[in-house]
Amino acid sequence: MAFLYLALTLAILTGVVWLVVARQRPQRPKVDKESAEYFREQCQKLLETNKLDELIAYTRERIRKRPNHTYAHWYLARAFYLQQKWIEALRAFNEVARLDPSWIEDSVTPYVRAIEAKIKPREVPVAPDAPEQQRTLH
């Protein structure tokens, strides 16, 4: 009888210890898929694995939700750049510069200069000039 009592006590203590240890294990933090950090990590993975169409779709969805998200525009521009879609890349880089001028020197200008060197001058989008007034002799 004492042996049965000892075995039952030992089983209960083992269960309690196991529960205490299980509760003390570090839990994995929940991933916030809307966070800027998660977004940048996903973009970088898509860029590094050359999944450019997926990157474009992912960044466009983010831009739809958050139109002023500088990183979304920057990764979109990089994807267009790597696809050699020069005009689209220029537009996206210009949007990055508009959203955050501190990006111009290091993150925008090198790409814009490289694009301008690759495309013909007639392909560079230029704002239309104001129509000149016709002069008449009266």
BAFI-766813 format. One record per atom (N, C-alpha, C): atom name; x, y, z. Coordinates in pm, 1 decimal. Atoms other than C-alpha are relative to their C-alpha. Example, Ala and Ser with C-alpha at 12.3 -4.5 7.8 and 13.67 -1.06 7.14 Angstrom:
// BAFI-766813
@atom: N xx: 89.0 yy: -119.0 zz: 0.0
@atom: CA xx: 1230.0 yy: -450.0 zz: 780.0
@atom: C xx: 90.0 yy: 120.0 zz: 0.0
@atom: N xx: -82.0 yy: -119.0 zz: -6.0
@atom: CA xx: 1367.0 yy: -106.0 zz: 714.0
@atom: C xx: -77.0 yy: 109.0 zz: 73.0
END
This chain:
// BAFI-766813
@atom: N xx: 82.0 yy: -117.9 zz: 0.0
@atom: CA xx: 0.0 yy: 0.0 zz: 0.0
@atom: C xx: 87.4 yy: 125.6 zz: 0.0
@atom: N xx: -90.3 yy: -113.5 zz: -5.7
@atom: CA xx: 283.6 yy: 238.1 zz: 83.5
@atom: C xx: 66.9 yy: 21.1 zz: -135.0
@atom: N xx: -61.7 yy: -10.5 zz: 131.5
@atom: CA xx: 440.6 yy: 156.4 zz: -250.6
@atom: C xx: -94.7 yy: 69.1 zz: -98.4
@atom: N xx: 100.3 yy: -61.4 zz: 86.9
@atom: CA xx: 118.2 yy: 256.3 zz: -434.5
@atom: C xx: -13.2 yy: 148.4 zz: 30.6
@atom: N xx: 8.8 yy: -140.1 zz: -41.0
@atom: CA xx: 96.6 yy: 578.6 zz: -234.3
@atom: C xx: 121.6 yy: 76.5 zz: -49.0
@atom: N xx: -124.0 yy: -62.9 zz: 44.9
@atom: CA xx: 459.6 yy: 661.1 zz: -317.9
@atom: C xx: 0.9 yy: 16.9 zz: -151.7
@atom: N xx: 4.1 yy: -6.2 zz: 146.4
@atom: CA xx: 411.5 yy: 585.6 zz: -688.5
@atom: C xx: -97.1 yy: 108.7 zz: -46.4
@atom: N xx: 99.7 yy: -101.9 zz: 34.5
@atom: CA xx: 98.5 yy: 805.6 zz: -706.1
@atom: C xx: 53.3 yy: 139.1 zz: 30.4
@atom: N xx: -57.5 yy: -129.0 zz: -36.8
@atom: CA xx: 273.9 yy: 1094.2 zz: -526.0
@atom: C xx: 108.1 yy: 40.3 zz: -99.4
@atom: N xx: -106.5 yy: -25.8 zz: 95.8
@atom: CA xx: 571.9 yy: 1066.3 zz: -759.7
@atom: C xx: -58.4 yy: 38.4 zz: -136.1
@atom: N xx: 64.6 yy: -30.7 zz: 128.6
@atom: CA xx: 344.4 yy: 1071.7 zz: -1066.7
@atom: C xx: -59.1 yy: 140.7 zz: 2.7
@atom: N xx: 59.9 yy: -133.9 zz: -11.5
@atom: CA xx: 162.5 yy: 1383.1 zz: -942.2
@atom: C xx: 109.2 yy: 106.5 zz: -1.4
@atom: N xx: -109.6 yy: -96.5 zz: -3.7
@atom: CA xx: 487.6 yy: 1563.9 zz: -864.3
@atom: C xx: 66.0 yy: 15.1 zz: -137.9
@atom: N xx: -58.3 yy: -5.3 zz: 134.7
@atom: CA xx: 628.5 yy: 1476.6 zz: -1207.0
@atom: C xx: -89.0 yy: 82.9 zz: -92.4
@atom: N xx: 94.2 yy: -77.3 zz: 82.0
@atom: CA xx: 315.2 yy: 1618.7 zz: -1373.9
@atom: C xx: 5.1 yy: 148.7 zz: 33.0
@atom: N xx: -5.6 yy: -140.5 zz: -42.1
@atom: CA xx: 333.6 yy: 1941.1 zz: -1170.8
@atom: C xx: 129.2 yy: 63.7 zz: -49.6
@atom: N xx: -128.8 yy: -52.4 zz: 45.6
@atom: CA xx: 703.0 yy: 1988.9 zz: -1250.2
@atom: C xx: -3.7 yy: 21.8 zz: -151.6
@atom: N xx: 8.7 yy: -12.4 zz: 146.2
@atom: CA xx: 637.3 yy: 1928.4 zz: -1620.2
@atom: C xx: -83.0 yy: 122.6 zz: -39.5
@atom: N xx: 83.3 yy: -117.1 zz: 28.8
@atom: CA xx: 357.6 yy: 2192.7 zz: -1621.0
@atom: C xx: 73.9 yy: 130.7 zz: 29.0
@atom: N xx: -74.6 yy: -121.0 zz: -35.7
@atom: CA xx: 578.2 yy: 2449.1 zz: -1446.5
@atom: C xx: 107.6 yy: 27.2 zz: -104.5
@atom: N xx: -106.3 yy: -17.3 zz: 99.2
@atom: CA xx: 864.7 yy: 2391.7 zz: -1690.8
@atom: C xx: -60.1 yy: 41.6 zz: -133.7
@atom: N xx: 63.0 yy: -33.1 zz: 128.5
@atom: CA xx: 631.6 yy: 2408.0 zz: -1991.3
@atom: C xx: -44.6 yy: 145.1 zz: -3.5
@atom: N xx: 44.0 yy: -139.9 zz: -5.3
@atom: CA xx: 494.8 yy: 2744.6 zz: -1879.9
@atom: C xx: 117.5 yy: 96.7 zz: -4.3
@atom: N xx: -116.1 yy: -88.4 zz: -4.1
@atom: CA xx: 844.5 yy: 2886.2 zz: -1837.3
@atom: C xx: 75.8 yy: 4.1 zz: -131.9
@atom: N xx: -66.1 yy: -2.2 zz: 130.5
@atom: CA xx: 954.5 yy: 2806.7 zz: -2192.7
@atom: C xx: -33.8 yy: 130.0 zz: -70.6
@atom: N xx: 28.9 yy: -125.1 zz: 70.7
@atom: CA xx: 988.8 yy: 3119.9 zz: -2398.0
@atom: C xx: -96.2 yy: -24.7 zz: -115.9
@atom: N xx: 97.3 yy: 9.9 zz: 108.1
@atom: CA xx: 696.7 yy: 3169.3 zz: -2629.8
@atom: C xx: 51.9 yy: 79.1 zz: -118.4
@atom: N xx: -36.5 yy: -74.9 zz: 118.6
@atom: CA xx: 760.6 yy: 3273.4 zz: -2984.8
@atom: C xx: -88.5 yy: 123.4 zz: -8.3
@atom: N xx: 83.5 yy: -120.4 zz: 12.3
@atom: CA xx: 651.0 yy: 3630.0 zz: -3030.5
@atom: C xx: -84.8 yy: -8.6 zz: -126.8
@atom: N xx: 87.8 yy: -0.2 zz: 115.8
@atom: CA xx: 359.5 yy: 3675.7 zz: -3262.8
@atom: C xx: 54.6 yy: 99.2 zz: -101.7
@atom: N xx: -50.8 yy: -84.7 zz: 107.2
@atom: CA xx: 460.3 yy: 3821.6 zz: -3596.5
@atom: C xx: -109.7 yy: 95.5 zz: -43.7
@atom: N xx: 93.3 yy: -101.8 zz: 47.3
@atom: CA xx: 289.7 yy: 4147.3 zz: -3685.3
@atom: C xx: 26.4 yy: 22.2 zz: -148.6
@atom: N xx: -20.8 yy: -5.6 zz: 144.3
@atom: CA xx: 253.1 yy: 4115.6 zz: -4061.1
@atom: C xx: -26.7 yy: 137.2 zz: -58.9
@atom: N xx: 22.6 yy: -137.1 zz: 46.3
@atom: CA xx: 151.7 yy: 4481.5 zz: -4086.3
@atom: C xx: 113.0 yy: 93.5 zz: 42.3
@atom: N xx: -107.9 yy: -86.2 zz: -48.4
@atom: CA xx: 468.9 yy: 4609.7 zz: -3920.4
@atom: C xx: 94.7 yy: 36.3 zz: -114.3
@atom: N xx: -96.0 yy: -45.7 zz: 100.3
@atom: CA xx: 723.8 yy: 4806.2 zz: -4120.3
@atom: C xx: 119.3 yy: -95.2 zz: -8.4
@atom: N xx: -114.1 yy: 91.3 zz: -1.9
@atom: CA xx: 1000.3 yy: 4569.4 zz: -4012.5
@atom: C xx: -30.3 yy: -127.8 zz: -77.4
@atom: N xx: 39.0 yy: 121.4 zz: 71.7
@atom: CA xx: 814.2 yy: 4260.9 zz: -4138.3
@atom: C xx: -8.1 yy: 27.9 zz: -150.5
@atom: N xx: 12.6 yy: -37.4 zz: 140.8
@atom: CA xx: 735.6 yy: 4441.2 zz: -4464.5
@atom: C xx: 137.0 yy: 7.7 zz: -66.6
@atom: N xx: -134.1 yy: -12.6 zz: 58.2
@atom: CA xx: 1101.7 yy: 4530.8 zz: -4525.5
@atom: C xx: 68.4 yy: -135.7 zz: -12.5
@atom: N xx: -60.9 yy: 133.8 zz: 6.0
@atom: CA xx: 1215.3 yy: 4175.5 zz: -4443.6
@atom: C xx: -55.5 yy: -80.3 zz: -117.1
@atom: N xx: 61.8 yy: 73.8 zz: 110.1
@atom: CA xx: 966.2 yy: 4027.1 zz: -4688.6
@atom: C xx: 45.3 yy: 55.2 zz: -134.8
@atom: N xx: -45.7 yy: -62.0 zz: 124.9
@atom: CA xx: 1062.5 yy: 4276.1 zz: -4959.4
@atom: C xx: 142.9 yy: -41.4 zz: -31.6
@atom: N xx: -139.8 yy: 35.2 zz: 21.5
@atom: CA xx: 1429.8 yy: 4201.6 zz: -4911.9
@atom: C xx: 12.7 yy: -145.2 zz: -44.0
@atom: N xx: -2.7 yy: 141.1 zz: 40.8
@atom: CA xx: 1366.7 yy: 3826.0 zz: -4937.8
@atom: C xx: -43.4 yy: -15.3 zz: -145.5
@atom: N xx: 46.9 yy: 7.1 zz: 138.4
@atom: CA xx: 1169.5 yy: 3872.5 zz: -5259.9
@atom: C xx: 103.9 yy: 57.3 zz: -96.1
@atom: N xx: -103.9 yy: -62.2 zz: 82.9
@atom: CA xx: 1441.8 yy: 4097.9 zz: -5398.7
@atom: C xx: 119.2 yy: -93.6 zz: -15.5
@atom: N xx: -117.0 yy: 88.2 zz: 2.6
@atom: CA xx: 1723.4 yy: 3858.9 zz: -5307.9
@atom: C xx: -24.9 yy: -129.3 zz: -76.6
@atom: N xx: 32.7 yy: 123.2 zz: 73.5
@atom: CA xx: 1542.2 yy: 3562.4 zz: -5462.1
@atom: C xx: -49.9 yy: 31.0 zz: -140.9
@atom: N xx: 35.8 yy: -46.1 zz: 134.4
@atom: CA xx: 1466.4 yy: 3766.5 zz: -5776.6
@atom: C xx: -146.8 yy: -27.5 zz: -34.7
@atom: N xx: 143.1 yy: 16.2 zz: 22.4
@atom: CA xx: 1089.4 yy: 3726.8 zz: -5735.0
@atom: C xx: -60.6 yy: 139.2 zz: -18.0
@atom: N xx: 30.9 yy: -141.0 zz: 20.5
@atom: CA xx: 1034.5 yy: 4068.8 zz: -5884.7
@atom: C xx: -147.8 yy: 25.8 zz: -24.5
@atom: N xx: 143.9 yy: -19.5 zz: 20.9
@atom: CA xx: 674.8 yy: 4026.0 zz: -6001.9
@atom: C xx: -75.8 yy: -7.9 zz: 132.5
@atom: N xx: 62.5 yy: 10.1 zz: -133.1
@atom: CA xx: 578.3 yy: 3914.2 zz: -5651.0
@atom: C xx: 30.3 yy: 124.6 zz: 82.6
@atom: N xx: -39.3 yy: -120.5 zz: -72.3
@atom: CA xx: 769.7 yy: 4208.7 zz: -5507.2
@atom: C xx: -83.4 yy: 119.1 zz: -44.9
@atom: N xx: 80.8 yy: -110.0 zz: 52.3
@atom: CA xx: 583.9 yy: 4450.2 zz: -5733.7
@atom: C xx: -143.1 yy: -9.2 zz: 52.6
@atom: N xx: 137.1 yy: 17.8 zz: -50.3
@atom: CA xx: 247.7 yy: 4305.6 zz: -5634.4
@atom: C xx: -7.5 yy: 30.4 zz: 150.1
@atom: N xx: -3.5 yy: -20.6 zz: -145.4
@atom: CA xx: 341.8 yy: 4309.6 zz: -5263.7
@atom: C xx: 12.9 yy: 148.4 zz: 34.1
@atom: N xx: -17.7 yy: -142.0 zz: -28.4
@atom: CA xx: 461.0 yy: 4670.5 zz: -5271.5
@atom: C xx: -120.4 yy: 81.7 zz: -44.5
@atom: N xx: 119.3 yy: -73.4 zz: 45.1
@atom: CA xx: 161.7 yy: 4789.1 zz: -5472.8
@atom: C xx: -115.3 yy: -15.9 zz: 99.0
@atom: N xx: 104.6 yy: 21.5 zz: -100.7
@atom: CA xx: -70.0 yy: 4633.1 zz: -5216.2
@atom: C xx: 26.8 yy: 86.8 zz: 123.0
@atom: N xx: -35.5 yy: -83.2 zz: -115.5
@atom: CA xx: 117.7 yy: 4811.4 zz: -4937.3
@atom: C xx: -26.8 yy: 147.6 zz: -31.3
@atom: N xx: 23.1 yy: -138.5 zz: 41.0
@atom: CA xx: 101.9 yy: 5140.8 zz: -5130.3
@atom: C xx: -149.4 yy: 30.5 zz: -4.2
@atom: N xx: 145.4 yy: -19.3 zz: 0.7
@atom: CA xx: -271.6 yy: 5092.9 zz: -5176.2
@atom: C xx: -50.4 yy: 27.0 zz: 141.6
@atom: N xx: 41.3 yy: -16.6 zz: -139.6
@atom: CA xx: -309.1 yy: 5062.5 zz: -4798.4
@atom: C xx: 63.3 yy: 122.4 zz: 65.2
@atom: N xx: -75.7 yy: -109.9 zz: -61.7
@atom: CA xx: -44.0 yy: 5319.9 zz: -4706.6
@atom: C xx: 75.7 yy: 75.1 zz: -110.1
@atom: N xx: -58.6 yy: -67.4 zz: 117.6
@atom: CA xx: 23.9 yy: 5556.6 zz: -4999.1
@atom: C xx: 131.1 yy: 73.0 zz: 26.1
@atom: N xx: -122.0 yy: -75.2 zz: -29.9
@atom: CA xx: 304.6 yy: 5743.5 zz: -4820.8
@atom: C xx: 110.2 yy: -86.0 zz: 61.0
@atom: N xx: -98.9 yy: 91.9 zz: -56.1
@atom: CA xx: 507.3 yy: 5436.3 zz: -4727.1
@atom: C xx: 124.5 yy: 2.8 zz: -88.2
@atom: N xx: -121.1 yy: -21.5 zz: 79.6
@atom: CA xx: 857.6 yy: 5528.3 zz: -4847.2
@atom: C xx: 65.6 yy: -131.3 zz: -41.2
@atom: N xx: -63.9 yy: 127.6 zz: 34.0
@atom: CA xx: 998.0 yy: 5175.6 zz: -4829.9
@atom: C xx: -77.0 yy: -73.9 zz: -109.4
@atom: N xx: 78.4 yy: 67.3 zz: 104.2
@atom: CA xx: 712.8 yy: 5042.1 zz: -5041.8
@atom: C xx: 34.0 yy: 57.5 zz: -136.6
@atom: N xx: -34.0 yy: -63.1 zz: 127.5
@atom: CA xx: 787.3 yy: 5294.4 zz: -5315.3
@atom: C xx: 143.4 yy: -32.6 zz: -40.0
@atom: N xx: -139.7 yy: 27.3 zz: 30.0
@atom: CA xx: 1161.2 yy: 5228.5 zz: -5287.6
@atom: C xx: 18.7 yy: -142.4 zz: -53.0
@atom: N xx: -10.9 yy: 137.7 zz: 48.6
@atom: CA xx: 1126.6 yy: 4851.3 zz: -5323.2
@atom: C xx: -69.7 yy: -17.0 zz: -135.0
@atom: N xx: 65.7 yy: 2.3 zz: 131.1
@atom: CA xx: 883.1 yy: 4904.0 zz: -5610.1
@atom: C xx: 95.6 yy: 53.5 zz: -106.6
@atom: N xx: -96.2 yy: -58.0 zz: 93.8
@atom: CA xx: 1141.5 yy: 5125.8 zz: -5780.9
@atom: C xx: 114.6 yy: -97.0 zz: -28.1
@atom: N xx: -109.8 yy: 96.7 zz: 19.2
@atom: CA xx: 1415.2 yy: 4867.4 zz: -5723.9
@atom: C xx: -43.2 yy: -116.4 zz: -87.6
@atom: N xx: 48.5 yy: 110.7 zz: 82.9
@atom: CA xx: 1201.4 yy: 4592.6 zz: -5874.6
@atom: C xx: -9.7 yy: 42.9 zz: -146.3
@atom: N xx: 7.3 yy: -49.8 zz: 138.1
@atom: CA xx: 1127.7 yy: 4803.1 zz: -6183.1
@atom: C xx: 139.5 yy: 18.4 zz: -58.6
@atom: N xx: -137.4 yy: -20.5 zz: 46.0
@atom: CA xx: 1495.6 yy: 4892.2 zz: -6207.1
@atom: C xx: 61.5 yy: -133.1 zz: -44.5
@atom: N xx: -57.0 yy: 130.5 zz: 32.9
@atom: CA xx: 1598.8 yy: 4525.8 zz: -6202.2
@atom: C xx: -68.5 yy: -64.8 zz: -120.5
@atom: N xx: 70.1 yy: 49.3 zz: 119.4
@atom: CA xx: 1335.6 yy: 4447.8 zz: -6466.1
@atom: C xx: 27.9 yy: 86.0 zz: -123.1
@atom: N xx: -35.9 yy: -94.6 zz: 105.3
@atom: CA xx: 1480.0 yy: 4732.1 zz: -6675.9
@atom: C xx: -121.6 yy: 73.1 zz: -55.8
@atom: N xx: 116.8 yy: -82.0 zz: 34.0
@atom: CA xx: 1146.5 yy: 4910.7 zz: -6677.6
@atom: C xx: 33.0 yy: 141.2 zz: 47.3
@atom: N xx: -63.7 yy: -124.2 zz: -41.1
@atom: CA xx: 1321.6 yy: 5245.3 zz: -6672.6
@atom: C xx: -98.8 yy: 110.5 zz: 35.3
@atom: N xx: 94.2 yy: -109.6 zz: -24.6
@atom: CA xx: 1026.5 yy: 5484.4 zz: -6692.1
@atom: C xx: -75.4 yy: -23.0 zz: 131.7
@atom: N xx: 69.7 yy: 32.0 zz: -124.1
@atom: CA xx: 834.4 yy: 5305.8 zz: -6415.9
@atom: C xx: 92.7 yy: 16.1 zz: 120.4
@atom: N xx: -97.1 yy: -14.1 zz: -109.0
@atom: CA xx: 1149.5 yy: 5295.1 zz: -6203.6
@atom: C xx: 23.2 yy: 147.6 zz: 32.4
@atom: N xx: -19.5 yy: -143.6 zz: -23.4
@atom: CA xx: 1207.6 yy: 5669.0 zz: -6251.6
@atom: C xx: -118.0 yy: 60.4 zz: 75.3
@atom: N xx: 118.8 yy: -52.4 zz: -69.1
@atom: CA xx: 851.0 yy: 5745.2 zz: -6146.4
@atom: C xx: 0.0 yy: -41.2 zz: 146.8
@atom: N xx: -0.5 yy: 48.1 zz: -138.0
@atom: CA xx: 883.9 yy: 5528.7 zz: -5835.5
@atom: C xx: 111.8 yy: 66.2 zz: 81.3
@atom: N xx: -109.0 yy: -67.9 zz: -71.8
@atom: CA xx: 1223.2 yy: 5677.6 zz: -5741.2
@atom: C xx: -34.9 yy: 146.1 zz: 26.7
@atom: N xx: 42.5 yy: -138.7 zz: -22.2
@atom: CA xx: 1081.6 yy: 6027.1 zz: -5787.0
@atom: C xx: -100.1 yy: 9.5 zz: 113.8
@atom: N xx: 96.5 yy: 1.1 zz: -110.0
@atom: CA xx: 799.7 yy: 5937.0 zz: -5550.7
@atom: C xx: 72.1 yy: -18.6 zz: 133.4
@atom: N xx: -80.5 yy: 16.3 zz: -122.1
@atom: CA xx: 1055.0 yy: 5819.0 zz: -5293.3
@atom: C xx: 60.5 yy: 134.7 zz: 39.8
@atom: N xx: -61.9 yy: -130.5 zz: -27.6
@atom: CA xx: 1233.5 yy: 6154.4 zz: -5323.8
@atom: C xx: -103.0 yy: 100.5 zz: 49.8
@atom: N xx: 105.2 yy: -90.8 zz: -43.3
@atom: CA xx: 904.9 yy: 6340.3 zz: -5286.0
@atom: C xx: -43.4 yy: -30.0 zz: 142.8
@atom: N xx: 46.6 yy: 40.0 zz: -132.9
@atom: CA xx: 801.2 yy: 6141.7 zz: -4979.0
@atom: C xx: 102.6 yy: 28.1 zz: 109.5
@atom: N xx: -103.4 yy: -19.2 zz: -101.8
@atom: CA xx: 1134.2 yy: 6166.5 zz: -4799.5
@atom: C xx: 127.6 yy: 50.6 zz: -67.0
@atom: N xx: -117.3 yy: -58.6 zz: 66.4
@atom: CA xx: 1396.6 yy: 6407.2 zz: -4937.6
@atom: C xx: 133.6 yy: -48.1 zz: 56.7
@atom: N xx: -126.7 yy: 47.9 zz: -56.1
@atom: CA xx: 1660.5 yy: 6260.3 zz: -4703.7
@atom: C xx: 51.2 yy: -124.1 zz: -73.3
@atom: N xx: -39.2 yy: 118.4 zz: 76.4
@atom: CA xx: 1666.7 yy: 5954.7 zz: -4933.8
@atom: C xx: 68.3 yy: 36.4 zz: -132.8
@atom: N xx: -42.2 yy: -38.6 zz: 134.5
@atom: CA xx: 1766.9 yy: 6154.4 zz: -5242.3
@atom: C xx: 146.6 yy: -33.4 zz: -26.2
@atom: N xx: -142.8 yy: 12.7 zz: 28.1
@atom: CA xx: 2143.5 yy: 6154.0 zz: -5212.5
@atom: C xx: 46.8 yy: -145.3 zz: -8.0
@atom: N xx: -53.8 yy: 135.4 zz: -6.8
@atom: CA xx: 2210.1 yy: 5791.5 zz: -5114.2
@atom: C xx: -86.7 yy: -106.9 zz: -67.2
@atom: N xx: 89.3 yy: 107.8 zz: 43.8
@atom: CA xx: 1903.9 yy: 5594.2 zz: -5222.9
@atom: C xx: -70.8 yy: 25.0 zz: -131.7
@atom: N xx: 72.3 yy: -30.5 zz: 123.5
@atom: CA xx: 1760.0 yy: 5773.7 zz: -5524.4
@atom: C xx: 95.1 yy: 41.3 zz: -112.4
@atom: N xx: -85.1 yy: -56.3 zz: 104.6
@atom: CA xx: 2024.1 yy: 5968.8 zz: -5715.9
@atom: C xx: 85.5 yy: -103.3 zz: -73.0
@atom: N xx: -81.4 yy: 97.4 zz: 75.0
@atom: CA xx: 2256.1 yy: 5674.4 zz: -5795.8
@atom: C xx: -81.2 yy: -79.7 zz: -102.6
@atom: N xx: 84.1 yy: 74.9 zz: 93.2
@atom: CA xx: 1969.2 yy: 5482.5 zz: -5955.1
@atom: C xx: -48.5 yy: 88.7 zz: -114.7
@atom: N xx: 49.3 yy: -91.3 zz: 103.0
@atom: CA xx: 1830.4 yy: 5783.1 zz: -6140.2
@atom: C xx: 109.8 yy: 29.0 zz: -101.4
@atom: N xx: -111.9 yy: -24.3 zz: 92.5
@atom: CA xx: 2172.7 yy: 5861.2 zz: -6287.3
@atom: C xx: 27.8 yy: -122.0 zz: -86.6
@atom: N xx: -22.9 yy: 122.7 zz: 77.3
@atom: CA xx: 2218.4 yy: 5498.8 zz: -6391.7
@atom: C xx: -108.0 yy: -17.7 zz: -106.2
@atom: N xx: 110.6 yy: 12.1 zz: 96.4
@atom: CA xx: 1875.2 yy: 5497.9 zz: -6558.3
@atom: C xx: 18.4 yy: 100.7 zz: -112.2
@atom: N xx: -17.5 yy: -103.1 zz: 102.1
@atom: CA xx: 1942.3 yy: 5825.1 zz: -6737.9
@atom: C xx: 112.3 yy: -35.7 zz: -96.0
@atom: N xx: -110.1 yy: 42.3 zz: 86.8
@atom: CA xx: 2266.4 yy: 5678.6 zz: -6873.9
@atom: C xx: -41.3 yy: -113.7 zz: -93.0
@atom: N xx: 40.9 yy: 116.4 zz: 77.6
@atom: CA xx: 2080.8 yy: 5374.4 zz: -7007.5
@atom: C xx: -108.3 yy: 29.9 zz: -103.5
@atom: N xx: 110.6 yy: -25.9 zz: 92.3
@atom: CA xx: 1784.0 yy: 5533.5 zz: -7179.5
@atom: C xx: 33.0 yy: 116.7 zz: -91.6
@atom: N xx: -19.2 yy: -106.2 zz: 97.4
@atom: CA xx: 1770.9 yy: 5756.4 zz: -7479.6
@atom: C xx: -66.9 yy: 127.1 zz: 50.8
@atom: N xx: 57.9 yy: -126.0 zz: -49.0
@atom: CA xx: 1704.2 yy: 6125.2 zz: -7409.4
@atom: C xx: -147.2 yy: 17.1 zz: -34.5
@atom: N xx: 141.3 yy: -18.6 zz: 36.3
@atom: CA xx: 1372.7 yy: 6114.0 zz: -7594.9
@atom: C xx: -94.6 yy: -85.2 zz: 84.1
@atom: N xx: 83.7 yy: 86.7 zz: -82.1
@atom: CA xx: 1247.2 yy: 5840.6 zz: -7359.2
@atom: C xx: -20.2 yy: 54.0 zz: 141.7
@atom: N xx: 11.7 yy: -55.0 zz: -135.1
@atom: CA xx: 1298.2 yy: 6044.1 zz: -7041.3
@atom: C xx: -126.7 yy: 83.4 zz: 7.1
@atom: N xx: 123.6 yy: -77.2 zz: -9.8
@atom: CA xx: 958.4 yy: 6172.5 zz: -6930.8
@atom: C xx: 28.8 yy: 142.3 zz: 46.6
@atom: N xx: -20.2 yy: -140.8 zz: -31.1
@atom: CA xx: 957.3 yy: 6550.4 zz: -6929.4
@atom: C xx: -136.5 yy: 63.4 zz: 15.6
@atom: N xx: 126.2 yy: -71.8 zz: -17.3
@atom: CA xx: 684.3 yy: 6776.3 zz: -6800.0
@atom: C xx: -21.9 yy: 87.2 zz: -123.4
@atom: N xx: 23.6 yy: -80.5 zz: 120.1
@atom: CA xx: 517.8 yy: 6944.4 zz: -7094.1
@atom: C xx: 21.1 yy: 147.8 zz: 29.7
@atom: N xx: -22.3 yy: -143.8 zz: -14.5
@atom: CA xx: 622.1 yy: 7303.6 zz: -7145.4
@atom: C xx: -131.7 yy: 73.1 zz: -17.4
@atom: N xx: 118.6 yy: -83.8 zz: 18.3
@atom: CA xx: 369.4 yy: 7581.1 zz: -7126.6
@atom: C xx: -4.8 yy: 42.1 zz: -146.3
@atom: N xx: 8.4 yy: -38.2 zz: 141.2
@atom: CA xx: 238.6 yy: 7657.4 zz: -7473.7
@atom: C xx: 41.0 yy: 145.3 zz: -18.0
@atom: N xx: -44.0 yy: -136.8 zz: 27.1
@atom: CA xx: 401.5 yy: 7960.4 zz: -7620.8
@atom: C xx: -115.6 yy: 77.8 zz: -61.1
@atom: N xx: 104.4 yy: -84.9 zz: 56.8
@atom: CA xx: 177.2 yy: 8248.6 zz: -7703.6
@atom: C xx: 41.6 yy: 38.6 zz: -141.5
@atom: N xx: -29.0 yy: -40.6 zz: 135.6
@atom: CA xx: 153.9 yy: 8326.0 zz: -8067.4
@atom: C xx: 8.0 yy: 151.5 zz: -6.2
@atom: N xx: -17.8 yy: -143.9 zz: 13.3
@atom: CA xx: 281.4 yy: 8669.5 zz: -8153.8
@atom: C xx: -51.0 yy: 44.6 zz: -136.8
@atom: N xx: 48.5 yy: -57.1 zz: 125.6
@atom: CA xx: 113.0 yy: 8875.8 zz: -8411.2
@atom: C xx: 44.9 yy: 144.9 zz: -8.3
@atom: N xx: -38.0 yy: -139.9 zz: 21.2
@atom: CA xx: 207.3 yy: 9208.7 zz: -8561.5
@atom: C xx: -124.5 yy: 82.8 zz: -18.0
@atom: N xx: 118.0 yy: -88.1 zz: 10.8
@atom: CA xx: -75.9 yy: 9453.7 zz: -8492.5
@atom: C xx: 39.3 yy: 139.4 zz: 33.2
END
